Every structure is written in structure tokens, then in C-alpha cells.
């Protein structure tokens, strides 16, 4: 007996680890080596590879494939039909499974609908990748990233609202919703302890 919900059409291979109170919806396939935390939602038609780690309270929306060598820390949101890659230069006629690159998505990050994350990069804590963006380099914590190729246009709070802070220099902003203070110094934003 499982301690998570599994829709009858979903396939969870023997050996897969899925945390309590997670939900595995229609036509999902979770491979045997996957490790999935508690309170995770895997939407319709999601695929989770063998060498994948998903932290607690993540949401993987419909039509997302999380391939080998991708790690999602706690609280990551993967929007509908967004894409991960795991080989930088794939070819059908050339075997490159020994060339998978690691991709790390840190705590609280949002990956918008239809965005593409090119393998081998790190997406920083609470960063926000806009819908349709193509991200091919590391993303700083709290960064707001959009476009093709993706570029930074601002900073986001943990609440998910754009902060009134310039891209560079020194500045502070207060989140209207939580009262948290965010400080920019040397192109790095940090949340200040209250």
C-alpha cells in the first residue's frame, strides 16, 4: 500500500521512491531509480527518469519530462510543457548516454510554461524563468529571466512578485506581501533576516 495517490493510468516502476501525500496523475511514468519527495504533484503525461531527484512540495505540470541527471530541490515549480535537456549536442545515430550533464534547479525556483532549460546549468533559489525562455547559462538566486536566448530583466521575491531593484549597483526593496527585505550588492540579491 502506498502513502501517495496514484491514478490508475499512471506507471510507477518498482524501486521508485515517492514521498507521502504526493500525487501521480493520469498517464505519468516514473522510472525505477527516481527519488521523489513528499507533497509532490506530477501532472498529466509527466515522465520522470531513473537518475532524477525531486525534492518536497514540487509541482511538475502537464507534459513535462524530467530526464536523467536533473535535480529539483524543494518547492520547484515546472510549468506546463517546459523542457529539460540532458545532452548538449544530441544525435540519433551517436550514443551519448555517457555525456549527460547535470542540471540543478534550486529551492523555490519557477520554470514558466514552455521554457527550455539547456543541460549543465544551475538555476538559483527563488529565481523565475518566464514562459517560453531558453536558458543556456547559470541563473542567479532571485533573478527574473525572459527571452530567447534568456536574459535577466529584474529580480523576484520569494512570494513571486517583481522587486523594485535595479540589475546592478546597491539597493533594497521590501516585499509588499510579506514585509521581507531584499538587498542587492555586487549583482547578488539576498533576503535579509528579520
C-alpha positions as CSV (number, residue, x, y, z in Angstrom):
1,X,0.0,0.0,0.0
2,X,1.3,3.4,-1.0
3,X,1.2,6.6,1.1
4,X,0.6,8.7,-2.0
5,X,-2.1,8.9,-4.7
6,X,-1.5,7.2,-8.0
7,X,-4.1,7.4,-10.8
8,X,-4.9,4.0,-12.3
9,X,-3.4,5.0,-15.7
10,X,0.0,6.0,-14.1
11,X,3.0,3.7,-14.2
12,X,5.4,3.7,-11.2
13,X,8.2,1.2,-11.8
14,X,9.3,-1.0,-8.9
15,X,12.1,0.7,-6.9
16,X,10.9,4.3,-7.5
17,X,10.7,6.2,-4.2
18,X,7.7,8.6,-3.8
19,X,7.1,10.6,-0.7
20,X,3.9,10.7,1.3
21,X,1.0,12.9,0.2
22,X,2.4,13.1,-3.4
23,X,0.0,12.9,-6.3
24,X,0.8,11.0,-9.5
25,X,-1.8,11.9,-12.1
26,X,-3.0,10.5,-15.5
27,X,-0.5,8.8,-17.8
28,X,2.5,9.6,-15.7
29,X,5.6,7.3,-15.9
30,X,8.1,7.3,-13.0
31,X,11.2,5.1,-13.7
32,X,12.6,2.8,-11.1
33,X,15.6,4.9,-9.9
34,X,13.7,8.1,-9.4
35,X,13.6,9.7,-5.9
36,X,10.6,11.9,-5.3
37,X,9.9,13.8,-2.1
38,X,6.7,14.4,-0.1
39,X,3.8,16.5,-1.2
40,X,4.9,16.5,-4.9
41,X,2.3,16.8,-7.7
42,X,3.1,15.1,-11.1
43,X,0.6,16.3,-13.6
44,X,-0.8,14.5,-16.6
45,X,1.6,12.9,-19.1
46,X,4.8,13.6,-16.9
47,X,7.8,11.4,-17.4
48,X,10.4,11.1,-14.6
49,X,13.8,9.4,-15.5
50,X,15.9,7.0,-13.4
51,X,18.6,9.4,-12.3
52,X,16.2,12.2,-11.2
53,X,15.8,13.6,-7.7
54,X,12.8,15.8,-6.9
55,X,12.5,17.5,-3.5
56,X,9.5,18.1,-1.3
57,X,6.5,20.1,-2.4
58,X,7.4,20.5,-6.1
59,X,4.8,20.8,-8.8
60,X,5.6,19.3,-12.2
61,X,2.8,20.4,-14.5
62,X,1.3,18.6,-17.5
63,X,3.5,17.3,-20.4
64,X,6.9,17.7,-18.7
65,X,9.7,15.2,-19.0
66,X,12.4,15.3,-16.2
67,X,15.3,13.4,-17.7
68,X,18.3,11.7,-16.1
69,X,20.7,14.0,-14.2
70,X,18.2,16.6,-13.4
71,X,17.7,17.5,-9.7
72,X,14.9,19.7,-8.4
73,X,15.3,21.0,-4.8
74,X,12.3,21.7,-2.6
75,X,9.4,23.8,-3.8
76,X,10.3,24.0,-7.5
77,X,7.5,24.8,-10.0
78,X,7.8,23.3,-13.5
79,X,5.2,24.9,-15.8
80,X,3.2,23.1,-18.4
81,X,5.2,21.7,-21.3
82,X,8.5,23.1,-20.2
83,X,11.6,21.2,-21.3
84,X,14.8,19.8,-19.7
85,X,17.7,18.5,-21.8
86,X,20.5,16.3,-20.7
87,X,22.8,16.1,-23.7
88,X,24.3,19.2,-25.1
89,X,24.7,18.0,-28.7
90,X,22.4,15.0,-29.3
91,X,22.4,12.9,-32.4
92,X,20.1,9.9,-33.0
93,X,23.0,7.9,-34.6
94,X,25.6,8.6,-31.9
95,X,25.2,7.2,-28.4
96,X,25.9,9.9,-25.8
97,X,24.5,8.5,-22.6
98,X,27.9,8.8,-21.0
99,X,27.8,12.6,-21.8
100,X,24.8,13.6,-19.7
101,X,25.3,16.9,-18.0
102,X,23.9,17.7,-14.5
103,X,21.2,20.3,-14.2
104,X,20.3,21.7,-10.7
105,X,17.2,23.7,-10.0
106,X,17.5,25.2,-6.5
107,X,14.8,25.7,-3.9
108,X,11.7,27.7,-4.8
109,X,12.6,28.4,-8.4
110,X,9.8,28.8,-11.0
111,X,10.2,27.5,-14.6
112,X,7.5,29.0,-16.7
113,X,5.3,27.2,-19.3
114,X,7.2,26.2,-22.5
115,X,10.6,27.3,-21.3
116,X,13.6,25.3,-22.2
117,X,16.5,24.6,-19.7
118,X,19.7,23.6,-21.5
119,X,21.6,21.0,-19.6
120,X,24.7,21.6,-17.4
121,X,23.5,24.7,-15.6
122,X,22.2,25.7,-12.1
123,X,19.0,27.7,-11.7
124,X,19.3,29.8,-8.5
125,X,17.0,29.8,-5.5
126,X,13.6,31.5,-6.0
127,X,14.6,32.6,-9.5
128,X,11.8,33.0,-12.0
129,X,12.1,31.8,-15.6
130,X,9.5,33.4,-17.9
131,X,7.2,31.4,-20.2
132,X,9.0,30.4,-23.4
133,X,12.5,31.4,-22.3
134,X,15.5,29.4,-23.5
135,X,18.0,29.3,-20.6
136,X,21.6,28.3,-21.5
137,X,23.7,29.6,-18.6
138,X,23.5,29.7,-14.8
139,X,20.8,31.8,-13.2
140,X,21.4,33.8,-10.0
141,X,19.2,33.5,-7.0
142,X,16.0,35.7,-7.2
143,X,16.7,36.6,-10.9
144,X,13.8,37.2,-13.3
145,X,14.8,35.7,-16.7
146,X,13.0,36.0,-20.0
147,X,13.5,35.7,-23.8
148,X,15.4,33.7,-26.4
149,X,18.2,33.4,-25.6
150,X,17.2,34.2,-22.0
151,X,18.5,37.3,-20.3
152,X,17.9,38.8,-16.9
153,X,15.4,41.7,-16.7
154,X,14.9,42.0,-12.9
155,X,14.6,40.4,-9.5
156,X,11.8,38.4,-7.8
157,X,10.8,38.0,-4.2
158,X,10.2,34.6,-2.7
159,X,6.5,35.5,-2.8
160,X,6.7,35.6,-6.6
161,X,6.5,39.4,-7.2
162,X,9.0,41.5,-9.1
163,X,11.1,43.6,-6.8
164,X,11.8,47.3,-7.4
165,X,15.6,46.8,-7.6
166,X,18.0,47.6,-10.5
167,X,20.0,44.9,-12.1
168,X,23.3,46.2,-10.7
169,X,24.5,48.5,-8.0
170,X,23.3,48.6,-4.4
171,X,19.6,48.8,-3.5
172,X,17.0,47.5,-1.1
173,X,13.3,46.6,-1.6
174,X,10.6,45.4,0.7
175,X,8.1,42.8,-0.4
176,X,4.6,44.3,-0.1
177,X,3.1,40.9,0.7
178,X,5.5,39.6,3.4
179,X,7.5,42.6,4.6
180,X,10.7,40.7,3.8
181,X,13.7,42.9,2.9
182,X,15.8,42.1,-0.2
183,X,19.3,43.7,-0.6
184,X,21.3,44.0,-3.9
185,X,25.1,44.1,-3.5
186,X,27.6,43.3,-6.2
187,X,25.0,41.8,-8.6
188,X,23.7,39.4,-5.9
189,X,20.3,39.7,-4.2
190,X,19.9,38.3,-0.7
191,X,16.9,38.2,1.6
192,X,17.7,39.8,4.9
193,X,17.0,38.1,8.2
194,X,14.4,39.9,10.3
